[in-house]
Amino acid sequence: MSRNKHPEVTVNRIIDAAYKLFSTKGYEGTSIQDIIDELGDLSKGAIYHHFSSKEEIFEAVSDKVYKLSEKEAMEAIEDNSLSGLEKIRTLILVSITSSVHLPFIAASPDILQNPKFLVQHLYTSLNDVAPNILKPIIEEGIEDGSIKGENPKIMAEVLILLLNIWMDPAVIHYTKDEFTDRVLFLKDLLKSMGMDIVNEDMMNKLDVFRNILS
């Protein structure tokens, strides 16, 4: 039996097939057999050679989606004419409405029922996004005067917890009407923290995200 000389190709095919299925059928509605059927030419043994479980496949898909949406977001804020506040606003909008990320949000498993996913979500938010992406932009905003505050580290951590936990429908389930209430509350809260991020234009653009809610 010949060895697969390019295992990374097989891994990427599995991830791409799983992304398509998770985005259309949801995590709970997708089985390993569905992924096998979607690929058409791989056995269950071949799948398990690369991934130990559906959960591990989902983690790999999540990682790829995160990296792609992060790339889109970072490209969007390279405009040096934007203030720090405007960069934060752009970053949030691009992240939420990304063509890669948006269909995946509605398909994600109930994170509160999957502690491993919740821990991974928190770890990435607090140990990667907050210090490496948000904190430098908040510092820039404080320097240019568009953001008012004295502790960008804490501001970044609070902001990411609000966005990635409190506002994430995969963590806390809420209706379309409740989403609007949350955004309005978030608007006032962030303004009181010195980050007047949520404006009318942003509210209108967030309707794309609102429409994926039940």
C-alpha positions, 0 to 999 in steps of 0.5 A: 500500500503506497503512502500519501506523499502529501498528507497536508493536501488530504487534511485541507480537503477534509477541513474544506469539506467539513467547513462546507457541511458545518456551514450548511447543516451545523455542527450537531447535524454533521456526522463523520459519515457526511464528511466521508460522503462529501469527499467521495474518495476517502474511507473512515480510516483515512479520516481517523488517520488525520483526526481523532474525532469530529470535535478535532475536525471542528477545531481545525476548521475553526482555526482556519476560519479564524486565520482567514477572517483575521487576515481580512480584518487586518488588511482592512485596518492597514489604512493609516488615515484611520484613527485608532477608534475607526480601526477598532470599528472596522476590525469588528465589522469586518470580523463579524460580516466576513464572508468566511466567518458569517456562515460559520457563526450560525453553524457553531455548536453550543459552546456552553455545552462543550467546555473544551470549545469554551476554554479554547475560545477564551484562551484565544480571545485573551491570549491572542486577540486582546494583547496582539491585535486590540491593545496596540490599536487602543494604544494608537487611539489613546495617542491620537485622541479618538479613544479615552483611557489609561489602561489599554491592556484592561480595555482590550480584555474587556472589549474582547470578552464583551464581543467574543463571549457576551455578544457571541450567539454560540456562547449565549443564545438570544433573539433578533430583538435581544441582539438589538438590545445588547448592541444598544447596551454595548454602545453605551457601555463602550462609550462610558469606557472611552471607546465610542465605537458603535455609531449609526452606520455600524448599527445598520451594517450589523443587520447582516449579523442580526439576520442569522439569528433565529 
